[in-house]
Amino acid sequence: MTDNQLYILDARKLENEKVFGYWYNKMPPQRREKIDRFRFEKDKRLSLGAGILLYTALSREEVKKISIRCGEYGKPYLTDNKDVFFNISHSGSVAVCAVSSRPVGVDVEELRHFDERLKSYVYSADELGKDRSDSRCTRLWTIKESVMKYFGTGISLGAKKIHISFGDAISVSCDGFDTAGLFISEYAYMTAAISVCSEFANFDVAPEFIDPASEQCRQVKRV
């Protein structure tokens, strides 16, 4: 397989009912059930977008049998393939999927507002530095979240237990976890910040944008 690939999808493309229906019908029952549980159409589109990226990625990695389970804190994994790892995330109108030959965590977050109380709760003074803008706080959050998702703990780990240092490269430490050999790769799409936590110094230099309405994407092999 390709060592690493980051896929990005703009879920607004799924506002077209025909495009939405086409892809919804291609999803396995588990994903359709998840989509159906959402009340708002925006959330349904995001969930479908994540599904499109996941099954497109696994198809391209030639994963023949797809059996997905979730760990104790909800991180999904393939039960029958030990050589392919993935992680998905969505926020606002953006869905992302990271695929790797090693464990991986990915998070995307649309630019959001952080009030001073929240900033003090999740970030240290050193992490914030002089820049306390919403842009920096959103960036910091995606880094911390990608680390949580790498370890499969979710927010149960606690953002304040993850410590970020900026230098020539981003370094992270985490109370109770060994982060030696982990790297953070950052990306941006529109106003969204994206972070990948992986065992590769340069995760993916050329993320792939998937357009669910394009003929090229439509011809992806169904898995």
C-alpha positions, 0 to 999 in steps of 0.5 A, spaced: 500 500 500 501 507 499 505 509 506 500 515 507 494 518 504 490 524 506 483 525 502 479 531 503 472 532 501 467 538 501 460 536 503 457 541 500 458 537 494 452 533 497 447 538 497 445 535 490 440 530 491 442 525 486 449 525 488 447 524 495 443 518 493 448 515 488 453 515 494 448 513 500 446 507 496 453 505 495 454 505 502 454 499 507 448 498 512 452 500 518 454 507 514 447 508 512 444 507 519 449 512 522 447 517 516 440 516 518 441 517 525 443 524 524 437 529 524 440 535 520 441 534 513 448 538 514 450 532 519 448 527 514 452 530 508 458 530 513 457 523 515 456 520 508 462 524 506 466 521 511 464 514 508 465 516 501 472 518 503 473 511 507 471 506 502 474 510 496 481 509 500 480 502 502 478 500 495 484 504 492 488 500 497 485 494 495 482 491 501 478 486 499 474 484 506 472 490 510 470 489 517 470 495 522 470 495 529 471 500 534 476 500 540 474 502 547 473 509 546 470 509 539 476 509 534 475 504 528 479 499 525 479 493 520 479 487 524 481 483 518 487 487 515 493 488 520 497 492 514 492 498 513 490 503 518 485 509 517 482 515 521 476 519 519 474 526 522 469 532 519 467 539 521 463 544 518 463 542 511 469 538 511 470 531 511 477 528 511 480 521 511 487 519 513 490 512 511 497 509 513 501 503 513 502 505 521 497 507 526 494 514 525 490 520 528 487 525 524 482 531 526 479 537 522 476 543 525 473 549 522 475 556 524 471 556 531 471 561 537 475 560 543 473 564 549 478 566 554 475 561 559 476 555 554 483 557 552 485 557 559 482 550 560 485 546 554 492 550 553 498 552 557 501 559 557 507 556 553 502 553 547 498 560 546 504 564 547 503 571 544 498 569 539 491 568 542 487 568 536 481 563 534 486 561 528 491 559 533 487 556 538 483 552 532 490 549 530 492 547 537 486 543 538 486 539 531 493 537 534 491 535 540 485 532 538 489 528 532 494 525 538 488 523 542 485 519 536 492 516 534 492 513 541 484 511 540 482 515 547 478 520 544 477 526 549 477 522 555 485 523 555 484 530 556 487 536 552 491 539 558 495 532 558 498 533 551 503 538 551 505 542 544 512 545 543 513 549 536 520 549 533 523 547 527 518 542 527 512 541 532 513 536 538 508 533 542 508 530 549 503 526 553 502 524 560 502 517 561 503 515 553 510 515 549 510 520 544 517 518 542 517 517 534 510 521 533 510 527 528 505 532 527 503 534 519 498 540 518 494 542 512 489 547 511 482 547 507 478 554 506 478 556 513 479 549 516 485 546 520 487 539 519 492 535 523 495 528 522 499 525 528 503 519 525 509 515 525 512 519 519 515 526 519 512 528 512 505 524 512 503 526 505 505 532 501 499 532 496 493 531 499 487 528 494 481 532 494 475 527 492 469 530 488 463 526 489 460 529 483 465 528 478 465 522 474 472 520 476 470 519 483 464 515 481 468 510 477 471 508 484 471 500 485 465 499 490 468 495 496 
